[in-house]
């Protein structure tokens, strides 16, 4: 139930950013002390420029997620814009986005590092999510542990 609510909140944010809403609507979804983390080329911090008002949300880079996945209190989105690949990891608490991690032109694997209750589990069973490449471009890879 909470995961579905979190998905809905993040999907609402993207719809607003694509012109079906206002920045006032977006700001109501974000904590005032939003924690932000970025990995990628410095000139690709497009989402933060939009969230801070430096760039008009109806102009410039268009974030249209091709997948939206909830894992625990996180929602992971990914998409392509031209040759650029991006992954966003949104952390929500009580229906509010409290943390935003942006990965640009970077493959991402999300792993659960909690000790397993099963002695004979496979290493791959700890993978909760991984980037789905549209093609075989060479990007650096990172592991996000949750």
TORPA-4810 file (N, C-alpha, C, O; in nm, 3 decimals):
<nodes>
NODE_1_0.082_-0.119_0.000_0.000_0.000_0.000_0.086_0.126_0.000_0.062_0.217_-0.079_X
NODE_2_0.187_0.133_0.089_0.276_0.250_0.095_0.356_0.262_-0.034_0.377_0.372_-0.084_X
NODE_3_0.401_0.148_-0.089_0.478_0.152_-0.213_0.394_0.208_-0.328_0.445_0.285_-0.409_X
NODE_4_0.266_0.172_-0.335_0.179_0.226_-0.439_0.160_0.376_-0.422_0.159_0.451_-0.519_X
NODE_5_0.145_0.420_-0.296_0.130_0.563_-0.268_0.257_0.638_-0.309_0.250_0.746_-0.369_X
NODE_6_0.373_0.581_-0.275_0.501_0.644_-0.311_0.515_0.655_-0.463_0.558_0.758_-0.514_X
NODE_7_0.480_0.548_-0.535_0.483_0.553_-0.682_0.396_0.666_-0.734_0.437_0.741_-0.821_X
NODE_8_0.276_0.677_-0.681_0.182_0.780_-0.726_0.237_0.920_-0.704_0.221_1.007_-0.790_X
NODE_9_0.302_0.942_-0.591_0.360_1.073_-0.560_0.469_1.108_-0.660_0.474_1.220_-0.712_X
NODE_10_0.558_1.013_-0.687_0.668_1.038_-0.781_0.614_1.056_-0.923_0.661_1.143_-0.997_X
NODE_11_0.517_0.976_-0.962_0.456_0.993_-1.095_0.389_1.129_-1.108_0.395_1.191_-1.215_X
NODE_12_0.326_1.177_-1.001_0.264_1.310_-1.001_0.371_1.418_-1.020_0.348_1.516_-1.092_X
NODE_13_0.485_1.401_-0.957_0.595_1.496_-0.972_0.639_1.505_-1.117_0.655_1.615_-1.170_X
NODE_14_0.659_1.391_-1.181_0.703_1.393_-1.322_0.596_1.454_-1.412_0.630_1.528_-1.504_X
NODE_15_0.471_1.425_-1.389_0.363_1.484_-1.470_0.365_1.636_-1.458_0.349_1.707_-1.557_X
NODE_16_0.384_1.684_-1.336_0.390_1.830_-1.316_0.510_1.889_-1.389_0.499_1.996_-1.449_X
NODE_17_0.623_1.821_-1.385_0.743_1.871_-1.452_0.730_1.867_-1.604_0.797_1.942_-1.674_X
NODE_18_0.644_1.780_-1.654_0.624_1.771_-1.800_0.516_1.867_-1.848_0.472_1.860_-1.963_X
NODE_19_0.473_1.957_-1.759_0.380_2.061_-1.800_0.235_2.038_-1.763_0.149_2.118_-1.798_X
NODE_20_0.206_1.929_-1.693_0.069_1.902_-1.652_0.042_1.951_-1.510_-0.054_1.909_-1.446_X
NODE_21_0.128_2.037_-1.461_0.115_2.091_-1.327_0.207_2.210_-1.309_0.270_2.257_-1.404_X
NODE_22_0.214_2.259_-1.186_0.294_2.377_-1.156_0.410_2.342_-1.063_0.412_2.234_-1.003_X
NODE_23_0.505_2.432_-1.053_0.615_2.412_-0.959_0.565_2.421_-0.815_0.626_2.362_-0.725_X
NODE_24_0.457_2.493_-0.793_0.398_2.496_-0.659_0.351_2.356_-0.620_0.367_2.313_-0.506_X
NODE_25_0.293_2.286_-0.716_0.250_2.148_-0.693_0.371_2.059_-0.661_0.364_1.975_-0.570_X
NODE_26_0.480_2.077_-0.735_0.603_2.000_-0.713_0.658_2.029_-0.574_0.696_1.937_-0.502_X
NODE_27_0.664_2.156_-0.536_0.723_2.192_-0.406_0.646_2.132_-0.289_0.703_2.109_-0.183_X
NODE_28_0.517_2.107_-0.307_0.438_2.044_-0.200_0.473_1.896_-0.181_0.440_1.837_-0.078_X
NODE_29_0.538_1.836_-0.280_0.577_1.696_-0.272_0.715_1.677_-0.211_0.753_1.565_-0.176_X
NODE_30_0.792_1.786_-0.198_0.931_1.781_-0.152_0.946_1.835_-0.011_0.883_1.934_0.026_X
NODE_31_1.030_1.769_0.067_1.064_1.821_0.200_1.143_1.950_0.183_1.219_1.965_0.088_X
NODE_32_1.126_2.044_0.275_1.197_2.172_0.265_1.349_2.153_0.280_1.426_2.236_0.233_X
NODE_33_1.391_2.044_0.344_1.533_2.015_0.360_1.574_1.894_0.275_1.649_1.807_0.321_X
NODE_34_1.523_1.889_0.153_1.551_1.779_0.061_1.701_1.751_0.053_1.779_1.842_0.027_X
NODE_35_1.739_1.627_0.075_1.879_1.586_0.061_1.901_1.545_-0.084_1.823_1.469_-0.140_X
NODE_36_2.008_1.596_-0.145_2.035_1.573_-0.287_2.175_1.517_-0.305_2.271_1.562_-0.242_X
NODE_37_2.185_1.417_-0.393_2.312_1.357_-0.426_2.315_1.335_-0.576_2.216_1.291_-0.634_X
NODE_38_2.429_1.364_-0.641_2.440_1.354_-0.786_2.565_1.277_-0.825_2.671_1.294_-0.765_X
NODE_39_2.552_1.192_-0.928_2.668_1.127_-0.988_2.656_1.139_-1.139_2.558_1.092_-1.198_X
NODE_40_2.754_1.201_-1.200_2.754_1.217_-1.345_2.830_1.343_-1.383_2.887_1.410_-1.298_X
NODE_41_2.829_1.375_-1.513_2.896_1.497_-1.557_2.830_1.620_-1.495_2.707_1.628_-1.493_X
NODE_42_2.908_1.715_-1.443_2.851_1.832_-1.375_2.746_1.908_-1.456_2.650_1.960_-1.399_X
NODE_43_2.764_1.915_-1.588_2.669_1.990_-1.671_2.534_1.918_-1.684_2.442_1.972_-1.746_X
NODE_44_2.521_1.799_-1.628_2.397_1.720_-1.642_2.309_1.723_-1.517_2.223_1.637_-1.502_X
NODE_45_2.328_1.818_-1.429_2.245_1.827_-1.309_2.112_1.896_-1.344_2.074_1.995_-1.281_X
NODE_46_2.044_1.843_-1.442_1.922_1.903_-1.495_1.808_1.907_-1.393_1.741_2.009_-1.378_X
NODE_47_1.786_1.797_-1.322_1.671_1.791_-1.231_1.687_1.892_-1.117_1.591_1.959_-1.081_X
NODE_48_1.805_1.904_-1.061_1.823_1.999_-0.951_1.802_2.142_-0.999_1.750_2.225_-0.925_X
NODE_49_1.842_2.171_-1.122_1.820_2.305_-1.176_1.670_2.334_-1.188_1.626_2.447_-1.167_X
NODE_50_1.594_2.232_-1.221_1.449_2.248_-1.229_1.390_2.263_-1.089_1.307_2.352_-1.065_X
NODE_51_1.431_2.177_-0.996_1.374_2.180_-0.860_1.408_2.309_-0.785_1.331_2.351_-0.699_X
NODE_52_1.521_2.372_-0.817_1.558_2.497_-0.750_1.506_2.620_-0.824_1.521_2.732_-0.776_X
NODE_53_1.445_2.599_-0.942_1.391_2.711_-1.018_1.491_2.778_-1.110_1.458_2.877_-1.175_X
NODE_54_1.613_2.724_-1.117_1.715_2.781_-1.205_1.675_2.763_-1.352_1.707_2.846_-1.437_X
NODE_55_1.604_2.653_-1.381_1.555_2.624_-1.516_1.404_2.608_-1.510_1.352_2.546_-1.417_X
NODE_56_1.333_2.663_-1.606_1.187_2.649_-1.616_1.152_2.502_-1.640_1.208_2.438_-1.729_X
NODE_57_1.059_2.449_-1.560_1.024_2.308_-1.570_0.957_2.271_-1.702_0.947_2.153_-1.735_X
NODE_58_0.911_2.370_-1.776_0.844_2.343_-1.904_0.940_2.356_-2.022_0.901_2.336_-2.137_X
NODE_59_1.066_2.390_-1.993_1.167_2.407_-2.097_1.287_2.319_-2.064_1.301_2.273_-1.951_X
NODE_60_1.370_2.298_-2.160_1.494_2.225_-2.135_1.475_2.074_-2.131_1.389_2.019_-2.200_X
NODE_61_1.555_2.009_-2.051_1.560_1.863_-2.043_1.425_1.808_-1.999_1.367_1.855_-1.901_X
NODE_62_1.376_1.709_-2.070_1.246_1.647_-2.037_1.270_1.510_-1.973_1.324_1.419_-2.036_X
NODE_63_1.229_1.498_-1.848_1.239_1.370_-1.779_1.108_1.295_-1.796_1.007_1.327_-1.733_X
NODE_64_1.111_1.195_-1.883_0.995_1.109_-1.904_1.037_0.967_-1.866_1.102_0.899_-1.945_X
NODE_65_1.000_0.921_-1.746_1.044_0.789_-1.702_0.990_0.678_-1.792_0.874_0.680_-1.833_X
NODE_66_1.076_0.582_-1.821_1.029_0.464_-1.894_1.001_0.351_-1.798_0.939_0.251_-1.835_X
NODE_67_1.047_0.364_-1.672_1.012_0.267_-1.569_1.006_0.337_-1.434_1.082_0.430_-1.407_X
NODE_68_0.914_0.291_-1.350_0.898_0.342_-1.214_0.883_0.219_-1.125_0.791_0.139_-1.144_X
NODE_69_0.974_0.204_-1.028_0.976_0.085_-0.943_0.989_0.126_-0.797_1.075_0.207_-0.763_X
NODE_70_0.904_0.071_-0.711_0.913_0.097_-0.568_0.987_-0.017_-0.499_0.961_-0.134_-0.525_X
NODE_71_1.079_0.020_-0.411_1.151_-0.076_-0.327_1.159_-0.015_-0.188_1.225_0.087_-0.168_X
NODE_72_1.092_-0.078_-0.094_1.086_-0.027_0.043_1.033_0.117_0.041_0.922_0.141_-0.007_X
NODE_73_1.111_0.213_0.092_1.067_0.353_0.096_1.124_0.434_-0.020_1.118_0.557_-0.018_X
NODE_74_1.179_0.366_-0.121_1.238_0.433_-0.237_1.156_0.407_-0.363_1.091_0.304_-0.377_X
NODE_75_1.160_0.504_-0.453_1.103_0.488_-0.587_1.217_0.515_-0.684_1.281_0.620_-0.678_X
NODE_76_1.241_0.419_-0.774_1.349_0.430_-0.872_1.287_0.451_-1.009_1.200_0.375_-1.051_X
NODE_77_1.332_0.555_-1.078_1.285_0.582_-1.213_1.407_0.587_-1.305_1.517_0.622_-1.263_X
NODE_78_1.385_0.551_-1.431_1.494_0.561_-1.528_1.436_0.601_-1.662_1.318_0.580_-1.690_X
NODE_79_1.523_0.661_-1.745_1.479_0.702_-1.877_1.594_0.748_-1.963_1.709_0.757_-1.919_X
NODE_80_1.561_0.778_-2.088_1.656_0.827_-2.186_1.606_0.959_-2.241_1.486_0.980_-2.257_X
NODE_81_1.698_1.047_-2.271_1.669_1.172_-2.343_1.784_1.186_-2.442_1.895_1.222_-2.404_X
NODE_82_1.757_1.159_-2.569_1.864_1.159_-2.668_1.964_1.050_-2.636_1.928_0.933_-2.626_X
NODE_83_2.091_1.089_-2.620_2.197_0.993_-2.586_2.221_0.983_-2.435_2.307_0.907_-2.391_X
NODE_84_2.146_1.059_-2.357_2.168_1.062_-2.212_2.075_0.964_-2.141_1.955_0.959_-2.168_X
NODE_85_2.133_0.887_-2.051_2.059_0.792_-1.970_2.060_0.842_-1.826_2.163_0.890_-1.779_X
NODE_86_1.947_0.833_-1.757_1.941_0.881_-1.619_1.863_0.783_-1.531_1.774_0.712_-1.577_X
NODE_87_1.900_0.782_-1.403_1.830_0.707_-1.300_1.808_0.802_-1.183_1.901_0.872_-1.141_X
NODE_88_1.686_0.805_-1.132_1.654_0.884_-1.013_1.609_0.789_-0.903_1.531_0.697_-0.927_X
NODE_89_1.658_0.813_-0.783_1.614_0.737_-0.667_1.556_0.837_-0.568_1.628_0.921_-0.513_X
NODE_90_1.425_0.827_-0.546_1.351_0.916_-0.457_1.321_0.840_-0.329_1.267_0.730_-0.334_X
NODE_91_1.355_0.897_-0.214_1.321_0.836_-0.085_1.207_0.916_-0.025_1.212_1.039_-0.019_X
NODE_92_1.104_0.846_0.019_0.985_0.912_0.074_0.963_0.871_0.219_0.993_0.759_0.260_X
NODE_93_0.911_0.965_0.295_0.875_0.939_0.434_0.743_1.011_0.460_0.733_1.132_0.440_X
NODE_94_0.644_0.937_0.503_0.511_0.993_0.533_0.455_1.073_0.415_0.398_1.181_0.434_X
NODE_95_0.472_1.020_0.294_0.414_1.084_0.176_0.488_1.206_0.124_0.435_1.279_0.041_X
NODE_96_0.610_1.229_0.172_0.689_1.344_0.132_0.826_1.296_0.083_0.886_1.208_0.144_X
NODE_97_0.874_1.353_-0.025_1.006_1.317_-0.077_1.112_1.386_0.008_1.116_1.508_0.017_X
NODE_98_1.198_1.304_0.072_1.298_1.358_0.164_1.440_1.350_0.109_1.529_1.422_0.155_X
NODE_99_1.460_1.263_0.010_1.595_1.247_-0.046_1.583_1.221_-0.196_1.491_1.152_-0.241_X
NODE_100_1.677_1.276_-0.271_1.680_1.258_-0.415_1.822_1.227_-0.458_1.914_1.305_-0.432_X
NODE_101_1.840_1.113_-0.525_1.971_1.076_-0.580_1.957_1.069_-0.732_1.866_1.004_-0.783_X
NODE_102_2.046_1.136_-0.802_2.042_1.141_-0.947_2.170_1.082_-1.004_2.281_1.122_-0.968_X
NODE_103_2.153_0.987_-1.095_2.265_0.921_-1.161_2.250_0.949_-1.310_2.150_0.913_-1.371_X
NODE_104_2.349_1.013_-1.367_2.341_1.052_-1.508_2.450_0.980_-1.586_2.568_0.985_-1.550_X
NODE_105_2.410_0.912_-1.695_2.502_0.833_-1.776_2.583_0.737_-1.689_2.705_0.726_-1.702_X
NODE_106_2.512_0.669_-1.601_2.571_0.575_-1.507_2.475_0.456_-1.492_2.356_0.475_-1.466_X
NODE_107_2.527_0.334_-1.509_2.445_0.216_-1.480_2.438_0.200_-1.329_2.535_0.229_-1.259_X
NODE_108_2.324_0.154_-1.280_2.305_0.141_-1.136_2.250_0.003_-1.103_2.162_-0.049_-1.171_X
NODE_109_2.305_-0.056_-0.997_2.253_-0.180_-0.940_2.216_-0.149_-0.796_2.298_-0.094_-0.722_X
NODE_110_2.094_-0.184_-0.755_2.049_-0.163_-0.618_2.051_-0.299_-0.549_1.989_-0.394_-0.595_X
NODE_111_2.123_-0.305_-0.437_2.137_-0.431_-0.364_2.087_-0.417_-0.222_2.100_-0.311_-0.159_X
NODE_112_2.031_-0.525_-0.172_1.990_-0.535_-0.033_2.104_-0.604_0.041_2.132_-0.721_0.017_X
NODE_113_2.169_-0.532_0.130_2.285_-0.588_0.201_2.253_-0.642_0.340_2.343_-0.675_0.417_X
NODE_114_2.124_-0.649_0.372_2.089_-0.707_0.501_2.125_-0.855_0.501_2.117_-0.920_0.397_X
NODE_115_2.164_-0.909_0.616_2.196_-1.052_0.622_2.075_-1.136_0.581_1.962_-1.109_0.619_X
NODE_116_2.103_-1.238_0.503_1.996_-1.326_0.456_1.957_-1.425_0.564_2.040_-1.471_0.643_X
NODE_117_1.829_-1.458_0.565_1.780_-1.560_0.658_1.802_-1.700_0.600_1.786_-1.800_0.670_X
NODE_118_1.838_-1.706_0.473_1.854_-1.835_0.406_2.003_-1.862_0.384_2.074_-1.777_0.330_X
NODE_119_2.049_-1.978_0.426_2.190_-2.011_0.416_2.237_-2.028_0.272_2.350_-1.994_0.240_X
NODE_120_2.151_-2.081_0.186_2.195_-2.116_0.052_2.140_-2.023_-0.057_2.118_-2.065_-0.170_X
NODE_121_2.118_-1.894_-0.021_2.067_-1.803_-0.122_2.178_-1.768_-0.222_2.297_-1.774_-0.189_X
NODE_122_2.138_-1.733_-0.342_2.235_-1.695_-0.445_2.269_-1.547_-0.430_2.188_-1.469_-0.380_X
NODE_123_2.387_-1.509_-0.474_2.431_-1.370_-0.469_2.332_-1.279_-0.543_2.304_-1.169_-0.497_X
NODE_124_2.279_-1.325_-0.660_2.188_-1.244_-0.739_2.057_-1.215_-0.666_1.987_-1.120_-0.700_X
NODE_125_2.023_-1.296_-0.566_1.897_-1.273_-0.496_1.902_-1.143_-0.416_1.798_-1.092_-0.376_X
NODE_126_2.021_-1.090_-0.393_2.033_-0.963_-0.321_2.012_-0.843_-0.414_2.000_-0.731_-0.365_X
NODE_127_2.008_-0.864_-0.545_1.984_-0.755_-0.639_1.836_-0.722_-0.639_1.752_-0.807_-0.672_X
NODE_128_1.804_-0.599_-0.603_1.664_-0.555_-0.598_1.622_-0.486_-0.727_1.506_-0.491_-0.767_X
NODE_129_1.718_-0.421_-0.793_1.690_-0.348_-0.917_1.821_-0.326_-0.990_1.925_-0.311_-0.927_X
NODE_130_1.815_-0.323_-1.124_1.934_-0.285_-1.201_1.891_-0.214_-1.328_1.782_-0.237_-1.380_X
NODE_131_1.978_-0.129_-1.376_1.953_-0.053_-1.497_1.920_-0.148_-1.612_1.976_-0.257_-1.623_X
NODE_132_1.829_-0.102_-1.696_1.792_-0.178_-1.815_1.840_-0.102_-1.936_1.770_-0.014_-1.987_X
NODE_133_1.959_-0.134_-1.984_2.017_-0.055_-2.094_1.935_-0.063_-2.222_1.888_-0.169_-2.261_X
NODE_134_1.920_0.052_-2.285_1.852_0.059_-2.414_1.947_0.011_-2.523_1.905_-0.048_-2.623_X
NODE_135_2.072_0.036_-2.502_2.174_-0.015_-2.594_2.299_-0.044_-2.510_2.293_-0.039_-2.387_X
NODE_136_2.406_-0.074_-2.573_2.525_-0.117_-2.499_2.630_-0.007_-2.485_2.749_-0.034_-2.496_X
NODE_137_2.586_0.116_-2.462_2.682_0.224_-2.440_2.767_0.193_-2.318_2.723_0.122_-2.227_X
NODE_138_2.886_0.245_-2.317_2.977_0.222_-2.207_2.964_0.335_-2.105_3.012_0.446_-2.127_X
NODE_139_2.899_0.305_-1.994_2.885_0.400_-1.884_2.945_0.338_-1.759_2.947_0.215_-1.747_X
NODE_140_2.993_0.419_-1.666_3.041_0.362_-1.539_2.924_0.303_-1.463_2.810_0.345_-1.480_X
NODE_141_2.952_0.206_-1.379_2.849_0.142_-1.299_2.869_0.167_-1.151_2.982_0.176_-1.104_X
NODE_142_2.760_0.178_-1.079_2.763_0.197_-0.934_2.668_0.099_-0.868_2.573_0.050_-0.930_X
NODE_143_2.695_0.070_-0.742_2.606_-0.013_-0.661_2.550_0.075_-0.551_2.625_0.141_-0.479_X
NODE_144_2.417_0.076_-0.538_2.349_0.147_-0.430_2.301_0.044_-0.331_2.223_-0.044_-0.366_X
NODE_145_2.347_0.053_-0.209_2.308_-0.042_-0.105_2.194_0.017_-0.023_2.204_0.129_0.027_X
NODE_146_2.085_-0.060_-0.009_1.975_-0.014_0.076_1.941_-0.123_0.176_1.851_-0.106_0.258_X
</nodes>
